Amino acid sequence: MIKIYLLIVVLGVLGGVGYGGYAYYQDTQERLRIYAENQARLEEAVKTSEATIQKMGEDILKQQELNNELQKNLTQATAAQDALRRTLTKHDLTKEALNDPINLQERMNNATKKVWARIESVTGNDTRKRVFDNEKAAREDSNKDGVQGKGDTASEPSKTN
């Protein structure tokens, strides 16, 4: 009888060890599966991070290029502003308005039309520029016939003050 009890105990211990080994194996396999999923997620996150870093580098280069272009445009605008200031300091508009107001008014209106035409052409609306160009062509006379037409400034003596 002791042999039977001893056999039952040995079979119980062996069954317990076998079940423990099986449970350990199942738990290890589950952990390996979870670790593999986590590794795949981490690899995907690394790829995303690397792509983001590369995109940010490209964006920085593009931004530097745009900043350089803006700086160049600012330099050109400053030069144009300085030229305009020099031109305006050379002319005494009050004196010209008193001496020949009609001529000054016509020149100012034409200059204003040119400015608006340029602004609109930059924004994609060049209707005013086309109208201005047509008016300018109609006013100009090449003076080949020897007769000065209205608006023919090519042969007018320059008026300096």
Disulfide bonds with the S-S distance in Angstrom:
none
